[in-house]
Amino acid sequence: MSKPIEDYGIIGNMISAALVSRDGSIDWLCLPRFDSAACFAALLGDPKHGRWLLAPEDPACRISRRYVPGTAVLETRFETATGVCTLTDFMPLTHDEEKVDVVRIVRGVSGEVSMSMELILRFNYGQAAPWVRRRDYGLSAVAGPDAVELHTAIALVGREMTTTARFTVRKNEEVPFTLSYHRSHKMPHFVPDSSETMARTISWWQEWSKRCHFDIKHPIWRDAVIRSLITLKLLTFGPTGGIVAAPTTSLPETIGGSRNWDYRYCWLRDSALTLYALLNAGYREEAEAWRQWLLRAAAGHPEQLRIMYGIAGERWLPENEITWLPGYEESSPVRIGNEAVDQIQLDVYGELIETLYTAREAELAPLAEAWRLVGVLLDHLATIWRKPDNGIWEVRGEPRAFTHSRLMCWVAFDRAVKSVEHFGLDGPVDRWRELRDTIHADICENGFNPNRNSFTQYYGGKALDASLLLIPQVGFLPADDPRVIGTITAIEQDLVRNGFVLRYSTDQVDDGVGGEEGAFLACSFWLADAYVMLGRIDDASKLFESLLAIRNDLGLLAEEYDPIGRRLVGNFPQGFSHIGLINTAFNLIDATGPAQQRSKRVAPTDGKTR
Ligand SMILES: OC[C@H]1O[C@H](O[C@H]2O[C@H](CO)[C@@H](O)[C@H](O)[C@H]2O)[C@H](O)[C@@H](O)[C@@H]1O
């Protein structure tokens, strides 16, 4: 039986991440990297697909939890009839991509608590039961290329391919457990001292989050922004700077449906908004690493530009279904890999070129190869911008002339022109200006439906699309242009469900998948941004507050929200949603926030305290 998505917290070390449920069970962990096979996959099945539980034996205990402030160290507090204890979960930082540890420390707070542990290791996404050997420090488990060592002083019992233990913890006692991954042909390693490692991990995260520049006059929003930044950092693959969209695969967009995708990859689309979020919050180093990742990933022939890449820039991400996992609340299939990698999505040219332009505006070190890449990409884009594509939402139905795709083609040429104008860079600027104007006219003529008084999802259609909320934000038309106001009004009328915004209506648009989906949270943040740009600050604040209210108790958001079932759905936690939160918060506290910066093509404020 699956647990609500809200029940999960994330811990991680910028190599991989684990989901820990309220009841003390790690139900998702891929080792050694985000995109490796999971060794705990109960999230998409049940405990026999792998999990690691540490919990009081008393099922009636009261549970509360929090992150140690400013960190990714999770603390769950269990109150039982006989005493209170905490469980602290974290993943120590590491420079070695192949040595990844999870540390869990049970600490007595008062009285005594009887605890039990259950470890079910199933490598290869819940399928491969390992060989388990007893060791003087605990156990070692091997399955093919993978091995883990469990270090504990507690006596272990092995039964039916499950390792269990029972122990009692009293006030001020600490009982640590560590699980350390290594390649099975290599030597195991140890986490030297779990308490010291915890102290080091806490202080690293607190130093990191102290760097956030967000006005302390708004403490609640500031906390939300810091949690979102920590989440974004946790989605970063440290060695390369790539940022995964989410650490999970196949958490469904509709419970019981088939809209289940693998998000453990890096999308070019999410890049420009990520850069604004990082730079405004003062994280230049991370922004620089992200830009470097983008440049390495996109390097090569412009016709071969992909819309997403693996965490090190891999291009081969074939999509397969895992038949032995039943899926979250029976939502099948469970997919590994993502077929969208081979799609044509023309907006990515605009996303990428805007990211490089913004980096230059923000005075990240100028890179000659970045400008060369822009020229090569635009030569190609000039020949293909009229082609039908799969669009921002990666539809698997018929390719169309999506309005948002063309909008971002306009952005691509616009930012190139601005680069020549602002930085004196060399390029065929007259040709780019001409193409920019041609695309602008084309969108206004074919992407706007006068009868609906709205821009539409694709040329000649009637359906709406929430991506059109970005029209003023990217500087295509001012927010008070009647066509923009008409589009915002139409979206408010047609795409808002119980206060949250759908990407499009699955009743009116055939996206080739079937079934419904929840409200896409990034789109709700974009509506709040559009309100800010229109000066409707109260509406923006209200919407932002209602988005904050649907975060789980740890401040985490999934990709979508089911406004009828009132629960988070989709992959979790999702970068796009948290990027939306950060950018909207900055827009709300500052008239020159990311939406204005983007529309005016000026630099993010680069971390100056507001
Ligand atoms: O639901 C349709 C598509 O959903 C995924 O893509 C979404 O997530 C991406 C990453 O944040 C985002 O860039 C994209 O715009 C979203 O639609 C999925 O990966 C696709 O395969 C799927 O068709």
PDBQT file of the ligand as one rigid body, heavy atoms in Angstrom, charges set to zero:
ROOT
HETATM    1  O1  LIG A 701       3.500  14.928 -19.101  1.00  0.00    +0.000 OA
HETATM    2  C1  LIG A 701       4.154  15.002 -20.288  1.00  0.00    +0.000 C 
HETATM    3  C2  LIG A 701       5.661  15.016 -20.180  1.00  0.00    +0.000 C 
HETATM    4  O2  LIG A 701       6.045  15.183 -18.806  1.00  0.00    +0.000 OA
HETATM    5  C3  LIG A 701       7.432  15.210 -18.573  1.00  0.00    +0.000 C 
HETATM    6  O3  LIG A 701       7.954  16.449 -18.879  1.00  0.00    +0.000 OA
HETATM    7  C4  LIG A 701       7.687  17.472 -17.938  1.00  0.00    +0.000 C 
HETATM    8  O4  LIG A 701       8.797  17.640 -17.083  1.00  0.00    +0.000 OA
HETATM    9  C5  LIG A 701       9.931  18.308 -17.641  1.00  0.00    +0.000 C 
HETATM   10  C6  LIG A 701      10.999  18.409 -16.578  1.00  0.00    +0.000 C 
HETATM   11  O5  LIG A 701      10.698  19.259 -15.533  1.00  0.00    +0.000 OA
HETATM   12  C7  LIG A 701       9.529  19.680 -18.177  1.00  0.00    +0.000 C 
HETATM   13  O6  LIG A 701      10.641  20.304 -18.781  1.00  0.00    +0.000 OA
HETATM   14  C8  LIG A 701       8.422  19.456 -19.218  1.00  0.00    +0.000 C 
HETATM   15  O7  LIG A 701       8.014  20.703 -19.724  1.00  0.00    +0.000 OA
HETATM   16  C9  LIG A 701       7.242  18.743 -18.569  1.00  0.00    +0.000 C 
HETATM   17  O8  LIG A 701       6.223  18.499 -19.500  1.00  0.00    +0.000 OA
HETATM   18  C10 LIG A 701       8.059  13.945 -19.169  1.00  0.00    +0.000 C 
HETATM   19  O9  LIG A 701       9.398  13.856 -18.936  1.00  0.00    +0.000 OA
HETATM   20  C11 LIG A 701       7.714  13.733 -20.604  1.00  0.00    +0.000 C 
HETATM   21  O10 LIG A 701       8.260  12.527 -21.093  1.00  0.00    +0.000 OA
HETATM   22  C12 LIG A 701       6.229  13.720 -20.745  1.00  0.00    +0.000 C 
HETATM   23  O11 LIG A 701       5.876  13.583 -22.104  1.00  0.00    +0.000 OA
ENDROOT
TORSDOF 0
